[in-house]
Amino acid sequence: MITETLKGLFKSGAHGTEISTPDLAKLAPTRDERLFLILSIFIGVISGLLVVCFRVAIEWIKILTLGSAPHGGQYRLLLAPALAGLVVAALVQWFFPGARGSGVNQTKAALYIYNGYISFKTVIGKFITSALAIGAGHSLGPEDPSLQIGAGVASIIARKLGLSRQRLRLFAPIGAAAGLAAAFNAPISAILFVIEEVIGQWSAAVLGSIVLAAISSVVVARRFWGSEPMFRIPTITLRDNRELIAYAVLGVVGGLFAFVFSRSLAYLRPRLHALPRWTQFCQPAIAGLLVGLIGFVGFPQVMGPGYEVIDQAMHGQYTWDILLALAALKLIATTLSFSSGTPGGMFAPTLFIGAMLGAGVGSFEKLFFPHLTGTVGAYALVGMGVLFAGFLRAPLTSVFMVLEMSGNYSIILPVILANTIAYLLSRMLQPVPIFEVLTHQDGLDLPSMEEQREETPLHIEDALQPPSVPVILGADAIASVSAVVNEARASAFLVRLGDGSWYAMTANELTGAAAALSPETPVEQAVKADRVPTLFPDLPLDNALPYFPRWPLLPVLNRANRGKLEGVITLNGILKRYQSV
């Protein structure tokens, strides 16, 4: 009923009447954009409700399978993840093959390969299988699946409305931002991650829709969970600048751990996928059994997302050696769970490992350098961002995520320092980001957003040439201009008009004007209505390409003085510049 109403809005005018195609071309842009924003809010609300249900399902499954307070020595810690692994593997292999993986690359594949298409079956499968696996103790998180669930909701709604292929592509990142924002309770971080890792670039219209969807989903989620940040730590005051050295050390440790984490997944995952197909029915169960074994021998904290353990670490409830052990064991458990093909995300494990590393460094500092005033909670919080920046390679998102999840903006300086060090070190040790590694393992070739950010775009000034054609004043008579052009044997020339603008005229245009007008007529009266575009040296070079079917060359002007000609560009010059890259 709701989708039919929305569909009617897209097809009806302000008074409910059908609008013809020519009228739509004139009137639709503003109205269509407004309806697009309204639809983004609707997607955010639905995504927020689904993510709330998803998190509730995980909590119920956890209580039913692991109990309210799991501890070492309980045999259910061995049985629950193993049995859940069997059930999940059967569901994925027989019914929901699209539910495999974390959800980030699957959403990117839907965007760049399948025109934004995510089936309803995949959304249901992702919900069920991820909730079972995470709730039963597999070392995975709910955020990445929430991202794909939100993208799937948006895809389904867009198809129900019969939107165009271009619109369908836009809806996937809008839904992805809504799902991730609700899961994190952090709209800014979700928006930045989708821009950094999913779409790479954005326009004002896309950004507006993503923002509205993310905010709508968070409003819905906070209606159930409250508006408090996920973690609470005291306000941080950096009284001793020597503490920055400790945060820098944390950045180095986080960068090294990110490298080990990436290499572990890059090594184990393709080897498990290369095994006979029948083994994929038991791989999640074996992984669950091994993760359960870690919990059985005394470290049940590594099972599931582990947010409550992060909170405990922030409040100094573990010694530094236990914290480092938890970080190492969580890395192993997550590598096993994810490499086995069990549906679930890597966001929560990444935050867990980072928090343990940070709390470990903070506890070590408190023990051996008691004169420094940093708190363990502050180091744990920075550590979360450090590993997020180093492992998932989303540096901007990592900074805002720490700020939003803690509600503490006094920590900004240590976060930026440590995250930057971890990011740079991780890039140096592991040039290929983990999401791109996983993409290649799956046989896909999706765009690398990190590579796109590092590309140096060409600008018009890179192909700029001095004018090799006559430059004529608009007040010159057609007869004198014809003489100059004929003498130069030019196929085109530039005309500076009386208002200071420029025009590129072909010899054929001049010949036609000479036949139709008096020889004494100023040449600027022969200028056609479609003026040449205004180009400046700093504009992207590819901006000029669409204009060459009409004009053989284009003038490039000075931004401070449009009457000043900086040079010209030609199609041949642009092609030569691209060939030299």
C-alpha positions in Angstrom: 0.0 0.0 0.0 2.8 2.4 1.0 4.9 1.6 -2.1 1.9 2.1 -4.3 1.3 5.6 -2.8 5.0 6.5 -3.3 4.8 5.2 -6.8 1.8 7.4 -7.4 3.7 10.4 -6.2 6.4 9.8 -8.8 3.9 9.4 -11.6 1.4 12.2 -10.5 1.7 15.9 -10.6 0.8 18.3 -7.8 -2.9 17.9 -8.6 -2.8 14.2 -9.1 -2.8 14.3 -12.9 -0.5 12.5 -15.2 2.4 14.6 -16.6 3.6 14.0 -20.1 7.2 13.4 -21.0 7.9 16.8 -22.5 6.3 18.6 -19.5 8.3 16.3 -17.1 11.5 17.3 -18.7 10.7 20.9 -17.8 9.1 20.6 -14.4 10.3 17.3 -12.9 13.9 18.0 -11.7 12.9 20.0 -8.6 9.9 17.9 -7.8 11.6 14.7 -8.5 14.5 15.6 -6.2 12.2 16.5 -3.4 10.3 13.1 -3.7 13.7 11.4 -3.9 14.6 13.0 -0.5 11.2 11.9 1.0 11.8 8.4 -0.2 15.3 8.5 1.4 13.6 9.2 4.8 11.2 6.3 4.2 14.2 4.0 3.5 15.9 5.2 6.7 12.9 4.4 8.8 12.4 0.9 7.4 16.1 0.2 7.6 16.2 1.4 11.2 13.4 -0.8 12.2 15.0 -3.8 10.6 18.3 -3.2 12.2 16.7 -2.9 15.6 15.0 -6.3 15.0 18.3 -7.7 13.9 20.1 -6.7 17.0 17.3 -7.9 19.2 17.4 -11.3 17.4 21.1 -11.5 18.1 20.6 -10.8 21.8 17.9 -13.4 22.1 19.9 -16.1 20.3 22.9 -15.3 22.5 20.8 -15.8 25.7 19.2 -19.0 24.4 22.5 -20.6 23.2 25.3 -19.2 25.4 23.3 -18.0 28.4 23.2 -14.6 30.1 26.7 -14.9 31.5 28.9 -17.3 29.6 32.2 -18.4 31.3 34.9 -20.9 30.7 34.3 -24.6 31.2 30.7 -24.5 29.9 30.2 -27.2 27.2 27.5 -25.0 25.6 30.4 -22.8 24.5 31.6 -25.6 22.3 28.2 -26.9 21.1 26.4 -23.6 20.3 28.7 -22.1 17.7 29.4 -25.5 16.1 25.7 -26.4 15.7 24.9 -22.9 14.6 27.7 -23.2 12.0 26.1 -26.3 10.6 22.7 -24.7 10.3 24.1 -21.5 8.8 26.3 -23.4 6.3 23.2 -25.4 5.1 21.1 -22.2 4.8 23.8 -20.4 2.8 24.6 -23.4 0.5 21.0 -24.4 -0.2 18.9 -21.2 0.2 20.8 -18.0 0.6 24.1 -18.0 -1.3 24.0 -14.2 -1.5 24.3 -14.0 2.3 27.9 -15.1 2.4 30.5 -12.5 3.4 30.4 -9.4 5.5 28.1 -7.3 3.3 30.3 -4.4 2.3 31.8 -5.9 -0.8 28.4 -7.5 -1.7 26.8 -4.0 -1.6 29.6 -2.6 -3.8 29.1 -5.5 -6.2 25.3 -4.7 -6.3 26.1 -1.1 -7.0 28.8 -1.5 -9.7 27.9 -4.8 -11.3 24.2 -5.5 -10.8 22.8 -2.0 -11.2 21.9 -1.7 -7.5 20.0 -5.0 -7.4 19.8 -6.8 -4.1 17.1 -9.5 -3.8 14.6 -9.8 -1.1 15.9 -13.4 -0.6 19.3 -12.1 0.1 18.0 -9.6 2.7 16.1 -12.3 4.5 19.1 -14.7 4.3 21.5 -12.1 5.6 19.2 -11.4 8.6 18.7 -15.0 9.6 22.2 -16.4 9.0 24.1 -13.5 10.5 21.8 -13.4 13.6 22.3 -17.1 14.1 26.1 -17.0 13.7 26.7 -13.9 15.8 24.2 -14.8 18.5 25.7 -18.3 18.9 29.2 -16.9 19.4 31.0 -16.7 16.1 33.5 -13.9 16.3 31.8 -11.5 13.9 29.8 -8.3 14.1 26.4 -7.0 13.1 27.4 -3.7 11.5 28.4 -4.9 8.0 25.3 -7.1 7.6 23.2 -4.2 8.7 24.8 -2.2 5.9 23.8 -4.8 3.4 20.3 -5.2 4.9 19.7 -1.4 4.5 21.0 -1.5 1.0 18.7 -4.4 0.2 15.7 -2.5 1.6 16.5 0.5 -0.6 16.9 -1.8 -3.6 13.6 -3.5 -3.0 11.7 -0.2 -2.6 13.3 1.3 -5.7 12.3 -1.7 -7.8 8.7 -1.7 -6.4 8.5 2.0 -7.6 9.7 1.1 -11.0 12.6 3.6 -10.9 15.2 3.9 -13.6 18.5 2.0 -13.6 20.3 5.2 -12.7 18.1 5.8 -9.7 18.3 2.2 -8.7 22.1 2.5 -8.4 21.8 5.5 -6.2 19.5 3.8 -3.7 22.0 1.1 -2.7 24.4 3.5 -0.9 21.5 5.4 0.6 20.2 2.3 2.2 23.7 1.2 3.2 24.2 4.4 5.1 20.9 4.0 6.8 21.6 0.4 7.9 25.1 1.2 9.2 24.0 4.4 11.0 21.4 2.5 12.9 23.8 -0.3 13.8 26.5 2.1 15.0 24.1 4.7 16.4 26.5 7.1 14.6 25.1 8.8 11.5 28.2 10.9 10.6 30.5 7.8 10.7 28.0 5.9 8.5 27.8 8.7 6.0 31.6 9.0 5.8 32.2 5.3 5.5 29.7 4.9 2.6 31.3 7.8 0.9 34.9 6.6 1.6 34.4 2.9 0.8 31.2 2.3 -1.2 30.7 5.2 -3.6 34.0 7.1 -3.4 32.5 10.3 -4.8 29.2 12.2 -4.3 27.0 15.0 -5.5 24.9 17.3 -3.5 21.7 15.4 -4.3 23.3 12.0 -3.3 24.8 13.4 -0.1 21.4 15.0 0.9 19.7 11.7 0.4 22.4 9.7 2.3 22.2 12.2 5.2 18.4 12.0 5.5 18.4 8.2 5.4 21.1 7.9 8.0 19.5 10.4 10.4 16.1 8.8 10.0 17.4 5.4 10.8 19.3 6.7 13.8 16.2 8.4 15.1 14.3 5.2 14.9 17.1 3.2 16.6 17.4 5.7 19.4 13.7 5.4 20.0 14.5 1.9 21.2 18.0 2.2 22.5 18.2 5.8 23.8 20.5 8.6 22.6 23.4 7.9 24.9 26.8 7.1 23.2 27.7 3.4 23.0 30.7 3.9 25.4 31.1 6.4 28.2 34.5 7.6 29.4 35.4 10.7 31.4 36.4 13.9 29.7 40.0 13.7 28.6 42.5 16.5 29.3 46.0 16.2 27.7 48.0 17.7 30.5 51.4 16.2 29.5 52.5 16.3 25.9 54.6 13.3 26.5 51.5 11.2 26.4 51.4 11.8 22.6 54.4 9.6 22.4 52.4 6.8 24.0 49.6 7.4 21.5 52.1 7.3 18.7 53.3 4.0 20.0 49.7 2.8 20.0 49.5 3.9 16.3 52.5 1.8 15.5 51.2 -1.3 17.4 47.8 -0.9 15.7 49.4 -0.6 12.2 51.3 -3.8 12.9 48.3 -5.7 14.1 46.3 -4.5 11.1 48.9 -5.9 8.9 48.9 -9.3 10.7 45.1 -9.3 10.6 45.0 -8.6 6.9 47.6 -11.2 6.0 45.9 -13.8 8.1 42.6 -13.4 6.2 44.4 -13.1 2.9 46.2 -16.4 3.6 43.4 -18.6 5.2 40.3 -17.5 3.3 41.3 -18.5 -0.3 42.7 -21.8 1.0 39.5 -22.8 2.7 37.5 -21.7 -0.4 39.7 -23.9 -2.6 38.8 -27.1 -0.7 36.1 -29.4 -2.1 32.6 -28.0 -2.1 31.3 -30.5 0.4 33.7 -29.1 3.0 31.8 -25.7 2.9 29.0 -27.4 4.8 31.2 -28.1 7.7 33.8 -25.2 7.6 31.6 -22.8 9.7 30.9 -25.6 12.2 34.6 -26.3 12.6 35.4 -22.6 12.9 32.6 -22.3 15.5 34.0 -25.3 17.4 37.5 -23.7 17.5 36.1 -20.3 18.6 34.1 -22.1 21.2 37.2 -23.9 22.4 38.9 -20.5 23.0 35.9 -19.6 25.1 35.8 -23.0 26.9 39.4 -22.7 28.1 38.8 -19.4 29.7 38.4 -16.6 27.2 34.6 -16.4 26.3 35.1 -12.7 25.8 36.2 -13.3 22.2 32.8 -14.8 21.3 30.3 -12.6 19.5 30.7 -8.9 18.9 32.1 -8.3 22.4 30.9 -4.7 23.1 30.4 -5.4 26.8 34.0 -6.6 27.0 35.2 -3.4 25.3 33.3 -1.4 28.0 35.0 -3.5 30.7 38.4 -2.9 29.2 37.7 0.9 29.1 37.1 0.8 32.8 40.3 -1.0 33.6 38.9 -4.4 34.5 41.7 -6.3 32.9 45.5 -6.4 33.3 47.7 -5.4 30.3 48.8 -9.0 29.6 45.2 -10.3 29.6 44.2 -7.4 27.2 47.0 -8.3 24.8 46.0 -12.0 25.0 42.3 -11.1 24.2 43.5 -9.0 21.2 45.5 -11.9 19.8 42.8 -14.5 20.4 40.1 -12.3 18.9 42.2 -11.9 15.8 42.5 -15.7 15.5 38.8 -16.3 16.2 37.7 -13.7 13.7 40.0 -15.0 11.0 38.6 -18.5 11.5 34.9 -17.4 11.5 35.2 -15.0 8.6 37.4 -17.3 6.4 35.0 -20.2 6.8 32.3 -18.2 5.0 30.1 -17.6 8.0 28.0 -14.5 7.4 28.9 -11.6 9.6 30.9 -8.5 9.7 34.4 -7.3 10.7 33.6 -3.9 12.2 32.9 -5.2 15.7 36.0 -7.5 15.9 38.1 -4.7 14.6 36.9 -2.4 17.3 37.3 -5.1 19.9 41.0 -5.8 18.9 41.7 -2.1 18.8 40.2 -1.5 22.2 42.2 -4.3 23.8 45.4 -3.0 22.2 44.7 0.5 23.4 43.7 -0.5 26.9 46.8 -2.7 27.0 49.1 0.2 26.1 47.2 2.4 28.6 47.5 -0.2 31.4 51.2 -0.7 30.6 51.7 3.1 30.9 49.9 3.2 34.2 52.1 0.4 35.5 55.5 1.7 34.4 54.9 5.4 33.9 52.5 6.4 36.7 53.4 10.1 36.4 51.5 10.3 33.1 47.8 11.2 33.5 46.2 9.3 30.6 43.3 7.0 31.4 42.9 3.4 30.2 39.5 4.3 28.8 41.1 7.0 26.6 43.7 4.6 25.2 41.0 1.9 24.6 38.9 4.4 22.7 41.8 5.6 20.6 42.8 2.0 19.9 39.4 1.3 18.4 39.9 4.1 15.8 43.6 3.0 15.3 42.7 -0.5 14.1 39.7 0.7 12.1 42.0 3.1 10.3 44.8 0.6 9.8 42.7 -2.5 9.0 39.6 -1.2 7.2 41.5 1.7 5.7 38.9 4.3 6.3 40.9 7.0 8.1 38.3 9.8 8.1 35.5 7.5 9.3 37.8 6.2 12.0 38.2 9.6 13.6 34.5 10.5 13.6 33.5 7.1 14.7 35.5 7.4 17.9 34.0 10.8 18.5 30.4 9.7 17.9 30.6 6.4 19.8 32.0 8.1 22.9 30.5 11.6 22.7 33.9 12.8 23.7 35.5 15.5 21.5 38.4 16.3 23.8 40.2 13.2 22.5 40.5 14.5 18.9 44.3 15.2 19.0 45.4 11.7 20.1 42.9 10.1 17.8 44.2 11.9 14.7 47.8 11.3 15.6 47.5 7.6 16.3 45.1 6.9 13.4 47.3 8.6 10.9 50.4 6.6 12.0 48.4 3.3 11.9 47.0 4.1 8.5 50.3 5.1 6.9 52.1 2.1 8.5 49.4 -0.3 7.3 49.5 1.1 3.8 53.3 0.7 3.7 53.2 -3.0 4.9 50.0 -4.0 3.1 49.5 -1.8 -0.1 46.2 -3.5 -1.1 43.3 -2.7 1.3 41.5 -5.7 2.9 38.2 -5.1 1.1 40.1 -5.1 -2.3 41.9 -8.3 -1.3 38.6 -10.0 -0.5 37.1 -8.7 -3.8 39.9 -10.3 -5.8 39.5 -13.6 -3.9 35.9 -13.6 -4.9 36.8 -13.2 -8.6 35.4 -9.6 -8.8 37.0 -6.4 -10.0 35.4 -3.6 -8.0 36.8 -0.1 -7.9 39.3 0.6 -5.1 38.3 3.7 -3.3 41.7 4.1 -1.8 43.3 4.0 -5.2 40.8 6.6 -6.5 41.7 8.9 -3.6 45.4 8.6 -4.4 45.0 9.2 -8.2 46.2 12.6 -9.4 43.6 13.9 -11.8 44.6 15.8 -14.9 43.5 19.4 -15.2 43.0 21.6 -18.3 46.2 23.3 -17.6 48.0 20.0 -18.2 46.9 20.1 -21.9 47.1 23.8 -22.3 48.7 25.1 -25.5 49.5 28.6 -26.8 47.0 29.7 -29.5 48.2 28.6 -32.9 45.2 30.2 -34.7 44.3 33.8 -35.4 42.9 35.8 -32.6 40.4 38.3 -33.9 38.5 41.2 -32.2 34.8 41.1 -32.5 34.6 44.6 -33.9 36.7 43.6 -37.0 34.9 43.5 -40.3 34.1 40.2 -41.8 36.1 41.1 -44.9 39.3 41.8 -43.0 38.8 38.7 -40.9 38.4 36.5 -44.0 41.7 37.9 -45.3 43.5 37.1 -42.1 42.0 33.6 -41.9 42.7 32.8 -45.5 46.3 34.0 -45.2 46.8 31.8 -42.1 45.0 28.9 -43.8 43.3 28.3 -40.5 40.3 26.0 -40.1 39.2 27.9 -37.0 40.0 31.1 -35.1 39.2 32.8 -31.8 37.1 35.9 -31.5 37.2 38.3 -28.5 33.8 39.8 -28.2 32.9 43.3 -27.1 31.7 42.1 -23.6 35.1 40.4 -22.9 34.0 36.9 -23.7 35.5 34.6 -26.3 34.1 32.6 -29.2 35.7 29.8 -31.3 34.6 30.2 -34.9 35.2 27.8 -37.8 36.2 28.9 -41.3 33.0 27.4 -42.6 31.0 29.6 -40.2 32.9 32.6 -41.5 32.3 31.7 -45.1 28.5 31.4 -44.4 28.5 34.7 -42.6 30.4 36.4 -45.5 27.8 35.2 -48.0 24.8 36.4 -45.8 26.1 39.6 -44.4 27.8 42.8 -45.6 31.6 42.7 -45.8 31.8 45.6 -43.3 29.6 43.8 -40.7 31.5 43.2 -37.5 32.4 39.5 -37.2 30.8 39.3 -33.7 27.4 39.7 -35.3 28.0 36.3 -37.0 28.5 34.6 -33.6 25.9 31.9 -33.0 23.8 31.8 -29.8 25.5 28.7 -28.5 28.6 30.3 -27.0 31.7 28.2 -26.3 31.8 27.0 -22.6 33.8 29.0 -20.1 36.9 27.0 -19.2 39.6 27.7 -16.6 43.0 26.0 -16.1 42.2 24.3 -12.8 39.1 22.5 -14.1 39.3 18.7 -14.6 40.6 17.9 -18.1 37.7 15.5 -18.9 35.3 18.4 -18.5 36.2 19.7 -21.9 35.7 16.4 -23.8 31.9 16.7 -24.4 32.4 20.0 -26.3 34.7 18.9 -29.1 32.0 17.5 -31.4 30.8 21.2 -31.7 34.1 23.2 -31.6 37.5 22.2 -32.9 39.3 24.1 -30.1 38.3 25.8 -26.9 39.7 29.0 -25.2 40.9 28.8 -21.6 40.5 32.0 -19.6 41.9 33.5 -16.5 39.7 33.4 -13.4 40.7 36.9 -12.3 40.2 38.4 -15.8 38.0 36.6 -18.2 39.2 38.8 -21.0 42.7 37.4 -20.6 43.4 34.3 -22.7 45.5 31.7 -20.9 45.7 29.4 -24.0 43.7 26.9 -25.9 43.0 23.2 -25.7 42.2 20.8 -28.6 41.0 17.3 -28.7 44.3 16.1 -30.1 46.2 17.8 -27.3 44.0 16.2 -24.7 44.4 12.7 -26.1 48.2 13.2 -26.3 48.2 14.3 -22.6 46.3 11.2 -21.5 48.6 9.0 -23.6 51.6 10.4 -21.7 50.3 9.4 -18.3 
